[in-house]
């Protein structure tokens, strides 16, 4: 742009020196004025875009910080309530101990989400800032809802599970593991406890709601596989009625892109609270289900 203006100025000087043509001089003056005006306008627009981008980034950082602060405060209030409630209801201590373990898992999830969002603040582009904020709100809301549900169980827990790590529901006891194993290891571990890797009562919406509320927002193996017969069956070798299981959209898809050989032959409860298939060798948390003690 600057070289263009210099050329116009040079032409003006040459015409002043070599000719008396007023008309040509006037044209060159108009061209010089037009380019100067365009250059100023373009610089002004660039400055406006830079200013808007800076403002949007500041707004994004402030919104994310406020959201995280609010969710941390909510979690702290619920945790304090749990401490008070535990001291007043000694009869529910075994079950509450398990709830506290689940709360610890949720706290870890919140911390992980905070670290993830801090990295996003550094790398985020202006085109996806609002989408990042929306996703953060939804994920943290899901965590808080799960925590609230776990806390509400302290008012309704009943006896029947002698091991403090197991949670009673209906006529069964459920173990939401705190450690990870591959699918086969998880199946064997549950059987050693006199239980099965989770077999859902097909069509039981109450059990599904109970399990997914406690699983949220983590992922867990359940006792469903097609690696032996090619047909989806439960860990006790009974067939699975596909239309009565909460498969996620497009699931099972037997994705073949894993580093390990083979496709996806084992089932998990995924983050979206639907069942997905996955490679059986991957280590995940798992859910065991056994009968109540008589």
C-alpha positions as CSV (number, residue, x, y, z in Angstrom):
1,X,0.0,0.0,0.0
2,X,2.8,2.4,0.9
3,X,4.7,1.6,-2.3
4,X,1.5,2.5,-4.3
5,X,1.2,5.9,-2.6
6,X,4.9,6.6,-3.3
7,X,4.4,5.8,-7.0
8,X,1.4,8.2,-7.2
9,X,3.5,10.9,-5.5
10,X,6.4,10.4,-7.9
11,X,4.0,10.7,-10.8
12,X,2.7,14.0,-9.5
13,X,6.2,15.4,-9.2
14,X,7.1,14.3,-12.7
15,X,4.0,15.9,-14.1
16,X,4.6,19.2,-12.2
17,X,8.1,19.2,-13.6
18,X,7.3,18.1,-17.2
19,X,3.8,19.4,-18.0
20,X,1.3,22.0,-17.2
21,X,-1.7,19.7,-17.7
22,X,-4.1,20.7,-14.8
23,X,-6.5,18.0,-15.7
24,X,-4.0,15.1,-15.3
25,X,-2.7,16.6,-12.0
26,X,-6.3,16.7,-10.7
27,X,-6.8,13.1,-11.6
28,X,-3.7,12.0,-9.8
29,X,-4.7,14.1,-6.8
30,X,-8.0,12.3,-6.7
31,X,-6.3,8.9,-6.9
32,X,-3.9,9.7,-4.1
33,X,-6.8,10.9,-1.9
34,X,-8.8,7.7,-2.6
35,X,-5.9,5.4,-1.7
36,X,-5.2,7.3,1.4
37,X,-8.8,7.1,2.5
38,X,-9.0,3.4,1.8
39,X,-5.8,2.8,3.8
40,X,-7.2,4.7,6.8
41,X,-10.5,2.8,6.6
42,X,-8.9,-0.6,6.4
43,X,-6.6,0.2,9.4
44,X,-9.7,1.3,11.4
45,X,-11.6,-1.9,10.6
46,X,-8.6,-4.0,11.6
47,X,-8.4,-2.2,14.9
48,X,-12.1,-2.8,15.6
49,X,-11.8,-6.5,14.9
50,X,-8.8,-6.8,17.2
51,X,-10.7,-4.9,19.9
52,X,-13.8,-7.1,19.5
53,X,-11.7,-10.3,19.7
54,X,-10.0,-9.1,22.9
55,X,-13.4,-8.3,24.5
56,X,-14.8,-11.7,23.5
57,X,-11.8,-13.5,25.0
58,X,-12.1,-11.5,28.3
59,X,-15.9,-12.3,28.5
60,X,-15.2,-16.0,27.9
61,X,-12.5,-16.1,30.6
62,X,-14.8,-14.3,33.1
63,X,-17.8,-16.6,32.3
64,X,-15.8,-19.8,32.7
65,X,-14.3,-18.6,35.9
66,X,-17.7,-17.7,37.3
67,X,-19.2,-21.1,36.3
68,X,-16.3,-23.0,37.9
69,X,-16.5,-21.0,41.1
70,X,-20.3,-21.6,41.3
71,X,-19.9,-25.3,40.8
72,X,-17.1,-25.6,43.3
73,X,-19.2,-23.7,45.8
74,X,-22.2,-26.0,45.2
75,X,-20.0,-29.0,45.7
76,X,-18.6,-27.6,48.9
77,X,-22.1,-27.0,50.3
78,X,-23.3,-30.5,49.4
79,X,-20.2,-32.0,50.9
80,X,-20.7,-30.0,54.1
81,X,-24.3,-31.2,54.3
82,X,-23.1,-34.8,53.9
83,X,-20.7,-34.4,56.8
84,X,-23.5,-33.1,59.1
85,X,-26.0,-35.7,57.9
86,X,-23.5,-38.5,58.5
87,X,-23.0,-37.4,62.1
88,X,-26.7,-37.4,62.8
89,X,-27.5,-40.8,61.1
90,X,-25.1,-43.4,62.5
91,X,-27.4,-46.2,61.4
92,X,-26.6,-45.5,57.8
93,X,-22.8,-45.3,58.2
94,X,-21.8,-48.3,56.0
95,X,-23.8,-47.1,53.0
96,X,-22.8,-43.5,53.5
97,X,-19.2,-44.5,53.4
98,X,-19.8,-45.8,49.9
99,X,-21.5,-42.6,49.0
100,X,-18.5,-40.6,50.2
101,X,-16.3,-42.7,48.0
102,X,-18.5,-41.9,45.0
103,X,-18.3,-38.2,46.0
104,X,-14.5,-38.4,45.9
105,X,-14.7,-39.7,42.4
106,X,-16.9,-36.8,41.4
107,X,-14.5,-34.3,43.0
108,X,-11.8,-35.8,40.9
109,X,-14.0,-35.3,37.8
110,X,-14.5,-31.7,38.7
111,X,-10.8,-31.1,39.2
112,X,-10.1,-32.8,35.9
113,X,-12.7,-30.6,34.2
114,X,-11.1,-27.5,35.7
115,X,-7.6,-28.4,34.3
116,X,-9.1,-29.2,30.9
117,X,-10.9,-25.8,30.8
118,X,-7.7,-24.0,31.8
119,X,-5.9,-25.5,28.8
120,X,-8.9,-24.5,26.6
121,X,-8.5,-20.9,27.7
122,X,-5.0,-20.9,26.4
123,X,-5.7,-22.6,23.1
124,X,-9.3,-21.5,22.4
125,X,-10.1,-19.6,19.2
126,X,-12.7,-17.0,19.0
127,X,-14.9,-19.2,16.7
128,X,-15.5,-21.9,19.4
129,X,-15.5,-19.8,22.6
130,X,-19.2,-19.9,23.2
131,X,-19.4,-23.6,22.4
132,X,-16.8,-24.3,25.0
133,X,-18.7,-22.4,27.6
134,X,-21.9,-24.2,26.8
135,X,-20.3,-27.6,26.9
136,X,-18.6,-26.7,30.3
137,X,-22.0,-25.7,31.8
138,X,-23.7,-29.0,30.6
139,X,-20.9,-31.2,31.9
140,X,-20.6,-29.5,35.3
141,X,-24.4,-29.5,35.7
142,X,-24.4,-33.3,35.0
143,X,-21.8,-33.8,37.7
144,X,-23.7,-31.8,40.3
145,X,-27.0,-33.6,39.4
146,X,-25.3,-36.9,40.0
147,X,-23.9,-35.8,43.3
148,X,-27.3,-34.6,44.4
149,X,-28.8,-38.0,43.6
150,X,-26.1,-39.8,45.5
151,X,-26.7,-37.6,48.6
152,X,-30.5,-38.2,48.4
153,X,-29.9,-42.0,48.8
154,X,-28.9,-41.4,52.4
155,X,-32.6,-40.9,53.2
156,X,-33.7,-44.2,51.6
157,X,-30.9,-46.7,52.1
158,X,-32.0,-50.0,53.6
159,X,-30.1,-53.0,55.0
160,X,-29.3,-56.1,53.1
161,X,-25.7,-55.6,52.0
162,X,-23.2,-56.4,54.7
163,X,-20.2,-55.2,52.8
164,X,-19.9,-51.4,53.2
165,X,-18.8,-50.9,49.6
166,X,-22.1,-52.3,48.1
167,X,-25.3,-50.3,47.6
168,X,-28.7,-51.9,47.9
169,X,-31.5,-51.4,45.4
170,X,-34.6,-53.5,45.1
171,X,-33.6,-57.1,45.8
172,X,-29.9,-56.7,44.8
173,X,-26.6,-55.1,45.9
174,X,-24.4,-53.1,43.6
175,X,-20.7,-52.4,43.6
176,X,-19.4,-49.4,41.7
177,X,-15.7,-50.1,41.6
178,X,-13.1,-47.6,42.4
179,X,-10.4,-49.3,40.4
180,X,-10.1,-50.3,36.7
181,X,-9.8,-53.7,35.0
182,X,-10.3,-55.0,31.5
183,X,-13.7,-56.7,30.8
184,X,-12.6,-60.3,31.5
185,X,-10.8,-59.3,34.7
186,X,-13.8,-57.4,35.9
187,X,-16.1,-60.4,35.2
188,X,-13.8,-62.7,37.2
189,X,-13.6,-60.2,40.1
190,X,-17.4,-59.9,40.4
191,X,-17.7,-63.7,40.3
192,X,-15.2,-64.0,43.1
193,X,-17.5,-61.8,45.2
194,X,-20.4,-64.1,44.6
195,X,-21.9,-61.7,42.0
196,X,-22.0,-61.0,38.3
197,X,-20.7,-58.2,36.2
198,X,-23.8,-56.1,35.9
199,X,-26.7,-57.9,34.3
200,X,-29.6,-55.4,33.8
201,X,-33.2,-56.4,34.1
202,X,-34.2,-55.7,30.6
203,X,-37.1,-53.3,30.4
204,X,-36.7,-52.1,34.1
205,X,-36.5,-48.3,33.8
206,X,-36.2,-48.0,37.6
207,X,-33.0,-50.0,37.7
208,X,-31.6,-48.2,34.7
209,X,-32.3,-44.9,36.3
210,X,-30.6,-46.0,39.5
211,X,-27.5,-47.4,37.8
212,X,-27.0,-44.4,35.4
213,X,-27.5,-41.8,38.2
214,X,-24.7,-43.5,40.2
215,X,-22.5,-44.0,37.2
216,X,-22.7,-40.4,36.0
217,X,-20.4,-38.9,34.8
218,X,-17.9,-41.9,34.7
219,X,-17.8,-45.0,32.5
220,X,-18.3,-48.6,33.7
221,X,-18.1,-52.0,32.2
222,X,-21.3,-54.1,32.4
223,X,-21.7,-57.8,31.8
224,X,-22.7,-57.8,28.2
225,X,-20.5,-59.2,25.4
226,X,-20.6,-60.8,21.9
227,X,-16.9,-62.0,21.9
228,X,-17.7,-65.7,22.3
229,X,-20.8,-66.4,20.2
230,X,-21.0,-63.3,18.0
231,X,-24.4,-62.5,19.6
232,X,-24.8,-60.2,22.6
233,X,-25.2,-62.2,25.8
234,X,-25.0,-61.4,29.5
235,X,-22.2,-62.6,31.7
236,X,-24.3,-65.5,32.9
237,X,-24.6,-66.6,29.2
238,X,-28.3,-65.6,28.9
239,X,-29.2,-63.9,25.6
240,X,-29.7,-60.1,25.4
241,X,-32.9,-58.7,23.9
242,X,-31.4,-55.9,21.9
243,X,-34.5,-53.7,21.7
244,X,-34.8,-53.7,25.5
245,X,-31.3,-52.3,26.2
246,X,-30.4,-48.6,26.2
247,X,-27.9,-48.6,23.3
248,X,-26.6,-45.2,22.3
249,X,-27.3,-43.8,18.8
250,X,-25.5,-46.0,16.2
251,X,-24.4,-48.5,18.8
252,X,-23.1,-51.2,18.9
253,X,-20.8,-50.2,15.9
254,X,-17.9,-52.7,16.4
255,X,-15.3,-49.9,15.6
256,X,-12.1,-51.4,14.2
257,X,-9.8,-48.4,14.8
258,X,-8.3,-49.5,18.2
259,X,-4.5,-50.1,18.4
260,X,-5.4,-53.5,19.8
261,X,-6.3,-56.2,17.3
262,X,-10.1,-56.8,16.7
263,X,-13.2,-54.8,17.1
264,X,-15.5,-53.9,20.0
265,X,-17.1,-56.9,21.7
266,X,-17.8,-55.7,25.3
267,X,-20.4,-53.2,26.6
268,X,-20.0,-50.2,28.8
269,X,-22.1,-47.4,30.2
270,X,-20.7,-44.4,28.4
271,X,-20.5,-40.7,29.4
272,X,-23.8,-40.0,27.6
273,X,-25.5,-42.5,29.9
274,X,-26.2,-45.0,27.1
275,X,-24.6,-48.3,26.4
276,X,-21.7,-48.4,23.9
277,X,-19.5,-51.3,22.8
278,X,-15.8,-51.0,23.3
279,X,-12.6,-53.1,23.0
280,X,-12.6,-55.7,25.8
281,X,-8.9,-55.1,26.6
282,X,-9.3,-51.5,27.7
283,X,-9.2,-51.0,31.5
284,X,-12.3,-49.3,33.0
285,X,-14.2,-49.2,36.2
286,X,-17.0,-51.7,36.4
287,X,-20.3,-52.6,38.2
288,X,-21.0,-55.8,40.0
289,X,-24.5,-57.0,41.0
290,X,-25.3,-59.7,43.5
291,X,-28.2,-60.8,45.7
292,X,-28.9,-59.2,49.1
293,X,-27.8,-61.1,52.1
294,X,-30.6,-63.2,53.6
